[in-house]
Amino acid sequence: MRESEVIARLRRIATAPEARGLLDDVALLGDLVITHDTIAEGVHFRPDDPPASVGWKLVAVNLSDLAAKGATPAGALLSLTISGPGKWEDGFLTGVEAACESYGLPLLGGDTIALPEGAPRVLGMTAIGRAGAEVPERAGGQPGDALWLVGTVGDAAAGLAQLTADRRATGALVDIYRRPVPQLEAGRALAPHAHAMMDVSDGLLLDARRMAEASRCSIAIELDQLPVSSAFVAERGRDLSARLFAATGGDDYALLAALSTELDPATLSLPSGTRVTRVGSLIAGKVSLSLTYGGEPVDLPKRLGFEHDIGHHRGRPAPPVAGGA
């Protein structure tokens, strides 16, 4: 059963208006923005990843959902599984503590359970944020909007590939894979102006298609405009194959925003050094996703990003990466 099928089934239960039709990564309860993300060993992190980096990552992926709604962190609940003598958990909590302190996220409580020794760890967090004046949805995109990306894509997937080839690999790409940086300040600056906004966690192409579906329009992406880092280019290059790798890899935690063509986000009060790039357009018509490279059409790859599929994992280890839901 695919993730999309599970969510479609859940929509029959989550009928409260605060659930926003499950078209978003958050619920809106009064002036509170609420999100929950779970990360699992062998799916979202490698068993040999340093536990402190796993703790950081759990906090960061939740904060990325708040960033996409322009929310200010207000509190969090932690779900912690305990296995073995406790050394791993101590390191994990060191990472949680560092991330919470870095982003001003108070830990308010949660739950702990013990697992049989050797069982894969599954860790969860509910993050709560204070809403700003506007809380953009995925569903607000309008034909004629420009599609902008805040941050870069491909670094985490390239870092994971390095670790898959050599578990002792180090460097900037591995660091980004293990310790993503949520775009909280940029999200707050963009939220009042964005017709639609979401974070990029499962792969740019898959998440752009989700925005197109929610906004009931078509999205066209120019692959040659995708922002990639110098470290990514040094590792993977900048040709079409590299761009498709970056667009489908996931774990980016960039922001994808649909903005009026009359607005240049560079005129907003974005944090110093923020990289914001126009990568495409929203177009009237039936829901679809199209790609170009150098002005020429490109066929959609079979895999747009990471989507959880129970059948995909059955009988063999899960791939050690996936974005947040």
Beta strands, then each sheet from edge to edge (+ up, - down):
strand 1: 27-29
strand 2: 32-40
strand 3: 72-82
strand 4: 107-114
strand 5: 122-130
strand 6: 146-150
strand 7: 196-200
strand 8: 218-222
strand 9: 254-259
strand 10: 276-283
strand 11: 288-293
strand 12: 296-298
sheet 1: 1+ 2- 5+ 3- 4-
sheet 2: 7+ 9- 6+ 10- 8+ 11+ 12-
end
